[in-house]
Amino acid sequence: MATTTKKKLPATKVVVPCRISFANIWSPKATLSGEEKYSVSCIIPKSDKKTLMAIHKAIEAAKEDGKSKKWGGKIPPNLKLPLRDGDIDRPDDESYADAMFFNASSKDAPQIVDRRVQPITDPMTVYSGCYCNVSVNAYAFSVSGNRGVAMGLGNIQFLKDGERLSGKASADADFEAVEEEEEDVLGGMDDEDLPDYLK
């Protein structure tokens, strides 16, 4: 029987099984600074302690990295950290209930693949609301007095479908199946029922 070996990742890198939201993964979107970036919000249930611990370790590794490379030998107080509580930060969004989340972004387009690591090119296949593995890299930053750890977006592997979070209704919700032999598909009203301006 074939066994799969786990790939050894750098300390700051983690592959996160999550539900994705705000998925700007097919084309970049301008940020507040005007820079174009690909981005995604990763939602992790609070019950998934293993994944949350892996994210925590990646953030801690990025802090250690930043201590020498960005922050002059010590970890500053009040760092901005990426992992946030959905119940506190997004109380009105039920898809973030009882979950932690972080946002990840990159100037480079992520590779988007299926369960067999084959490329996906159809934007309808991977969307806000589906479940994915998302590879991210935690890194330290110091910009204009703001210091902290952010998540760089790597690649995305589709796992399974979920309820779409786009706010747009699916075709399933809009239409009923039409049988071939059904007559009068486009009608059903007599002329006299119409208001004058439609006659």
C-alpha positions as CSV (number, residue, x, y, z in Angstrom):
1,M,0.0,0.0,0.0
2,A,1.4,3.4,-1.0
3,T,2.0,5.9,1.8
4,T,2.1,9.6,1.5
5,T,5.0,11.4,3.2
6,K,4.3,14.7,4.8
7,K,6.4,17.5,3.2
8,K,8.7,19.3,5.7
9,L,7.7,23.0,5.7
10,P,9.6,26.0,6.9
11,A,8.7,27.0,10.5
12,T,6.7,30.0,9.2
13,K,4.8,28.1,6.6
14,V,1.6,26.2,7.3
15,V,-1.1,24.5,5.2
16,V,-4.5,25.4,6.6
17,P,-7.7,23.4,6.1
18,C,-10.4,26.0,6.2
19,R,-13.5,27.5,4.6
20,I,-12.6,30.4,2.4
21,S,-14.4,33.8,2.1
22,F,-13.8,37.1,0.3
23,A,-11.9,35.0,-2.3
24,N,-10.2,37.4,-4.6
25,I,-8.1,34.6,-5.9
26,W,-8.7,34.6,-9.7
27,S,-7.8,38.2,-10.3
28,P,-6.1,40.8,-8.2
29,K,-8.0,43.6,-6.4
30,A,-6.7,47.0,-5.5
31,T,-5.9,47.5,-1.8
32,L,-6.4,50.7,0.2
33,S,-2.8,51.7,-0.8
34,G,-3.7,51.1,-4.5
35,E,-1.6,48.0,-4.8
36,E,-3.1,45.1,-6.7
37,K,-3.2,41.9,-4.7
38,Y,-4.8,38.4,-4.6
39,S,-6.4,37.7,-1.2
40,V,-8.6,35.4,0.7
41,S,-10.1,35.1,4.2
42,C,-9.5,31.7,5.9
43,I,-12.1,30.6,8.5
44,I,-11.1,27.9,10.9
45,P,-13.6,26.4,13.5
46,K,-12.5,27.0,17.1
47,S,-12.9,23.3,17.6
48,D,-10.0,22.6,15.2
49,K,-7.3,23.0,17.9
50,K,-4.6,21.2,15.8
51,T,-4.8,23.7,12.9
52,L,-5.0,26.7,15.2
53,M,-1.9,25.5,17.1
54,A,0.0,25.1,13.7
55,I,-1.0,28.7,12.8
56,H,0.1,29.9,16.2
57,K,3.5,28.2,15.8
58,A,4.0,29.8,12.4
59,I,3.2,33.2,13.8
60,E,5.6,32.6,16.7
61,A,8.3,31.6,14.2
62,A,7.7,34.8,12.2
63,K,8.0,36.8,15.5
64,E,11.4,35.3,16.1
65,D,12.4,36.0,12.5
66,G,11.2,39.6,12.9
67,K,13.1,40.1,16.1
68,S,16.5,40.1,14.3
69,K,15.5,41.1,10.8
70,K,12.8,43.8,11.3
71,W,12.6,45.0,14.9
72,G,16.2,45.6,16.1
73,G,16.7,42.6,18.4
74,K,13.5,42.6,20.4
75,I,9.8,41.7,19.9
76,P,7.8,45.0,20.2
77,P,4.7,45.2,22.4
78,N,1.3,45.5,20.8
79,L,2.2,43.7,17.6
80,K,-0.6,43.4,15.0
81,L,-1.3,39.7,14.7
82,P,-3.2,38.0,11.8
83,L,-5.3,35.5,13.7
84,R,-8.6,37.0,14.8
85,D,-11.8,35.9,16.6
86,G,-14.8,35.7,14.3
87,D,-17.3,36.1,17.2
88,I,-15.6,39.4,18.2
89,D,-14.5,40.9,14.8
90,R,-17.4,39.7,12.6
91,P,-20.3,39.3,15.1
92,D,-22.9,39.9,12.3
93,D,-21.6,37.3,9.9
94,E,-22.8,33.8,10.8
95,S,-20.2,32.2,8.6
96,Y,-17.6,33.5,11.1
97,A,-19.5,32.3,14.2
98,D,-17.5,30.1,16.6
99,A,-14.5,30.4,14.4
100,M,-11.1,32.1,14.1
101,F,-9.9,33.6,10.9
102,F,-7.1,35.4,9.2
103,N,-6.6,37.2,5.8
104,A,-3.8,36.3,3.5
105,S,-2.7,38.1,0.4
106,S,0.0,38.1,-2.3
107,K,1.0,40.1,-5.3
108,D,1.5,36.8,-7.2
109,A,-1.4,34.7,-8.3
110,P,-1.9,31.5,-6.2
111,Q,-1.8,28.2,-8.0
112,I,-5.3,26.6,-7.6
113,V,-5.6,22.8,-7.7
114,D,-8.0,20.0,-7.0
115,R,-7.7,17.1,-4.6
116,R,-5.3,15.4,-7.0
117,V,-3.2,18.5,-7.3
118,Q,-4.4,19.1,-10.9
119,P,-4.8,22.7,-12.0
120,I,-8.3,24.3,-11.8
121,T,-9.0,27.0,-14.3
122,D,-12.8,27.5,-13.8
123,P,-13.5,30.3,-11.3
124,M,-16.9,28.8,-10.5
125,T,-15.2,25.7,-9.0
126,V,-13.3,27.5,-6.2
127,Y,-15.4,30.3,-4.6
128,S,-16.2,32.0,-1.3
129,G,-17.9,29.4,0.8
130,C,-16.1,26.2,-0.4
131,Y,-13.5,24.3,1.7
132,C,-9.9,24.3,0.8
133,N,-6.3,23.7,2.0
134,V,-4.6,27.1,1.8
135,S,-0.8,27.4,2.1
136,V,0.4,30.5,3.9
137,N,3.6,32.0,5.1
138,A,3.7,34.1,8.3
139,Y,6.1,37.0,8.0
140,A,7.1,40.0,10.2
141,F,6.6,43.5,8.9
142,S,7.5,47.1,10.0
143,V,5.8,49.7,7.9
144,S,5.2,53.4,8.8
145,G,5.3,52.7,12.5
146,N,3.0,49.6,12.2
147,R,4.7,46.4,13.3
148,G,3.3,42.9,13.3
149,V,2.9,39.6,11.6
150,A,0.9,39.1,8.4
151,M,0.1,36.1,6.3
152,G,1.3,35.7,2.7
153,L,-0.9,33.7,0.4
154,G,0.7,30.7,-1.2
155,N,-1.5,28.2,-3.1
156,I,-5.0,26.8,-2.8
157,Q,-6.2,23.2,-3.0
158,F,-10.0,22.7,-3.4
159,L,-11.4,20.1,-0.9
160,K,-15.2,20.2,-1.1
161,D,-18.1,22.4,-1.9
162,G,-19.9,24.6,0.6
163,E,-22.7,27.1,0.6
164,R,-21.7,30.1,-1.5
165,L,-21.0,33.2,0.6
166,S,-21.2,35.7,-2.3
167,G,-24.7,36.8,-1.5
168,K,-25.6,35.9,-5.0
169,A,-28.4,33.2,-5.4
170,S,-27.5,30.0,-7.1
171,A,-29.3,28.9,-10.3
172,D,-30.7,26.1,-8.2
173,A,-32.5,28.6,-6.0
174,D,-33.8,30.7,-8.9
175,F,-35.2,28.0,-11.2
176,E,-37.1,24.8,-11.3
177,A,-36.4,22.0,-13.7
178,V,-38.3,22.2,-16.9
179,E,-39.6,19.0,-18.5
180,E,-39.3,18.6,-22.3
181,E,-43.0,18.0,-22.9
182,E,-44.2,20.9,-20.7
183,E,-46.1,23.3,-22.9
184,D,-46.6,27.0,-22.5
185,V,-43.2,27.4,-20.7
186,L,-43.1,31.0,-21.7
187,G,-46.7,31.9,-21.2
188,G,-49.6,31.1,-19.0
189,M,-51.5,34.4,-19.0
190,D,-54.3,35.6,-21.3
191,D,-54.2,39.0,-23.0
192,E,-57.0,40.3,-20.9
193,D,-55.0,39.7,-17.7
194,L,-52.3,42.0,-18.9
195,P,-52.2,45.7,-17.9
196,D,-52.8,48.0,-20.9
197,Y,-49.2,49.0,-21.4
198,L,-48.2,45.4,-21.9
199,K,-50.9,44.4,-24.4
